[in-house]
Amino acid sequence: MAIFFLLPVLLLYKFSQKSLVIGILGLGIFGLWRYHSFQYPAAVPPSGWLLNGNHIRFRPAFFGWMFQQRLGELILGVWGLPVFVTGLLNSFTQKYSYFLPFAFSSLIYLFVFATGNVQHDYYQIPIIPSVSIFLAIGFYEFWQFRHNLMYTFASRGLTVFCVGMMLYFGWYDVRGNGIKGYYQVNHWEIVHAGQAVDKVTPKDAIVVAPYLGDTAFLYQTNRQGFPFMSMPIKDFHDRFNVTYYVSTNYDDQTNWIMKRYPIIEQTPEYVIVKITENPKDIKESP
């Protein structure tokens, strides 16, 4: 992302000596951070797939996701599009050409990290400043439009109406009354299990909370630990001092652990198992 924030600076100053100095400093700091992070490769997640891992770049689905749903609906609430487009078109004039590199940089970011932007919300960081700028320009131009008294009032009234509807429908969807709805809990079982772990285990306990590698479940427990089973539970105990296992899925693995170790708490939603030094010796394997 650092490179894309730097691009408008280089374009605005037309690769002058000043912009090149800023660029060298910016990339130098970025390079030092990358050098430091790669000293710990185990903590660096794979990122190559963010570019075009699912080959969606420039396909109709890409434009539908990024420009129709994300920009048009989620960010601009549909009603903000006229104001935004007006601001964007005005950026091609000499009056506002200063802001055009911001649009150019944001657009490049969307296309370069095509898969990452479709599957996650990374796109918001570089494009929200640009969208805000062009909304402001569009609003200003609509507000300043003067032909006669009727046109002036109509222009200003339409602008206020569009912005008001944009904010309203954005709030409407986020609140959960709309088609989508956000901030809704889809899996209450991991929340309840996490609360139980936080209540019955010591604060320094290390837990295994398998959830297909997703750390959302582990986060709910408010404990350090592991979000997947990469080795037998005994190895987790011996190597990392894991003392609790919690699961919301009564699969073969969980049932096997329940037979070998004492159960601390069990409900239809979840089970919490104490991982001890000497498990029961049973013949079955998970």
Summary of the structure (lengths in Angstrom):
residues: 286
radius of gyration: 26.5
end to end distance: 44.1
largest distance: 90.1
contacts: 813
relative contact order: 0.08
helix: 60%
strand: 6%
